[in-house]
Amino acid sequence: MRIGLEIHVQLPTRSKMFCSCPTTSAESPNTHVCPTCLGMPGSRPVLNRRALELGLTIAKMLGCSIPDTTWFSRKTYFYPDLCKHFQITQYDTPIGEKGVYYLGKKPIRITRVHLEEDPGKTKRVGDQSSLVDYNRSGIPLVEIVTEPDMSTPAEAREFLSSLIADIRHAIGLQECDERSIRCDCNISVKEERCEVKNVTGLKNCERALMYEAVRQTKVLKAGGRVERETRRFDEERKVTLPARKKELEADYGYIGEPDLGVYHIGKMAEGIKVRESPQNMIRRLAQEYGIETATARQLVSTSVPLAEFFETLAEETDVPTAVTWTAGVISANWKSYDRSEESDRRMVSAVKRLFAGEITDTECSIILKAVMTGTDPEEAGRSSEDLDAMIGSFLDANPSIVEDYRKNEKAANRIIGHVMKETGGAHPSSDIVAAAKRILESRL
Amino acid sequence: MTSLASVNGRYRMFRSFIESIDEDAPFHFSAKDNLTSSAFETCAGSRVLEGYRPAFDAAPISRLSDIGGQLLGKTNMDEFGFGTFSANSAYGIPLNPFDTERACGGSSGGAACAAAVLDGHVALGVSTGGSISCPASFCGVFGITPTYGRVSRYGLIDYANSLDKPGILSARAADLSRYLPVISGRDPRDPTSCMQPDLVLTGRKLRSVAVPETALEGLSRDVESAFRTAIGTLEGMGVEVETVDMPTLRYAMPAYYILATSEASTNLARYGGMRYGPQDGDLALRFDDYFTDFRSRYFGDEAKRRILLGTFTRMVGFRDRYYTKALQVREVVINDYRRVLDDHDAVLAPTMPFVAPRFDDISRMSALDSYKADYLTVPANLAGMPHLSVPCGYDGGGMPIGMQLVADHWCEDVLLSAALDWEKGFDVRRPEVME
């Protein structure tokens, strides 16, 4: 089975792609509009350079080759939500081509990345009529087209969710409505492929692909032939249906957009630094430091800066020490840690002293916690000593836990439960977990 | 000043006009009806825009208003600029002030008519393939079409965006030098206007002109003899005249029509009867049938022809053969002009091959005949080069004849001073205005 996707993602610019209307959600329909995004005769587009920058950032993140110059084109088709009856998009010169995205170890090839404007929205009112809202008209979109490199609907969904997470990270996209991701899904079980157009959201993509996979398999099993066609996904009934014939015959008659010039993006792209995506960082940490992928993932998914802190520690001490401490106490206190350069420095220095044998594990742990919670080391030490003492005596009384822990890490839960009960929540559970694990490890 | 209503009753230059003229205004002007104006309905000569009152003024209109000019009205034109005689209009067809049984030319016919008839009038026109020069020639006035990108197209209802150029028509050469700098200049609302060097008028004199050999082919006898006389006059003024070979000019016409109609067919796509034009369609139809019905009813024949042509030339399988090739031809034509303009200040030819035709003759012309009539004005427009039409003679019946000077990109300066000098040496006639 071969699956390829065309993914549309809205870019988080403050104003629209070709006018200064806001992109924020509007209180009522047709309020975030102007002559340009309504396509009024005599209005003209002026390119929002931020959209170009964000698009280039994504193209670079996907390892695309970026041309020196790019321009826009008109894609003509008649639909009520498209105010000019042509969409400004890119045809001959996409901002990126021939990239690759790694889903775990599997490369998914990226055919092209281009920019275009979003049309408005039609909304059905009763059986007889529809209304059009142009608030969305002119919002910048990036379209990412993949090669048919995915082999199951589940993999396609995994790819989408991982890609979207990376894009969010690269361009600072806020958590957005799942439905703002729109896909055209191409799928072939054998030779001939079908395209399911305009599927909204990750869940629906997987459903539409799954339905198509089953449908095409059935057709082939019955000795039939899969027709090459465009289909649409009915969200209510969760089935795909053939699109209308007219839509199949679409010839968009692309020509250059004469109101916008040629943009020299080669230099612009050079100046753009792409933040490493979480997925790539996991791969790199595992490779570079020889740690388990699961550990790398745990660090990165807790927080990218935490993973970066791990790298600092690994440099200053060694990899096992860095893993133990970042995955342990530091990770446990990371969420509440009010970070500063000074406190980072103090933490690094504590671990370095431990590494040099100048302080003990317990002392190091006390210092780290004190720095991260901003408490007095004395007091943190005392409460931490209380905690350590309590766990220590509990283990002395129940030595089997250490044995159990060897086989199953869950054995630590007994300690945690005990301490929670005894102290009535005086210690944050993250502290208890870290302390329990530390002491268990020391007794193995 | 004469009453606009009575003048318009006779010549039909206006689509709409104001009722009271402010006699204290420093000057009065009109705008072709494809320039948006919040004060008037703006329809670009088409029924698909009937009743459309724009929310904003076109850049050239607001610039003239800003210096105190009073906008008298909007002038009639061929639908969206599609024509050579202003006869393809859904509204009034302007009548030639030298003979009302003849056309004013097009597509800025109403503008040329107003410039010829009204005293001290400045008419804003727009040229895509010759729509300022042609009517200027037929109505015996001066017309300047600046370099593409010199005047902001903000508020211009598009015919072909890569070719459209707002400009000025007037009976007095001095008005061109006075008002072109006002409407010129960068405008962030039209990115294509932001590449221009400043327009500086230094009074650079016209010293040498090149006349393409082909410019003398296919001319009516009156035009040919008036043009030869004009060359003599120019030489008398100390201008060197040389005949040159410009072999690529003949490719300009097909390339122009391919690019212009390709772009036009996309520009006109938006008129589907949903937001502009008469709202009398059958709402029970599916949306695409509704669009088709509206477009069939309210576009004129010439608009439909150009939509079909332009859609064809950008279709898969034909685009490379037509649209893409036409883009290449445009570069070839530009280079041919540049080669000649390295050694000359301007390229000179008659503006139109004949004087303003009678309406009954026009009705017998095929679409192709009228396209061909533009062969002298199209090349400079395709190349985006500034050009000027000046009156240069009159035929036996007193109908004006014009000639056209083409300068290199951004060299309007030499054209404007040539207009002033020519006006001193040539007796420009004004029509006898009847009310």
Interface residues (C-beta under 8 A of the other chain):
Chain A: P35 L38 G39 M40 P41 G42 S43 R44 V46 L47 R74 T76 F78 Y79 P80 C83 K84 H85 F86 Q128 S129 K246 D251 G253 Y254 I255 G256 P258 D259 L260 G261
Chain B: L35 T36 T42 A44 L49 Y52 P54 A55 F56 A58 R153 Y154 G155 L156 I157 D158 A160 N161 S162 P188 R189 D190 P191 T192 M195 S262 E263 S265 T266 A269 R270 G272 M274 R275 Y276 L283 A284 F287 D288 F291 T311 R314 M315 V316 R319 Y323 L327
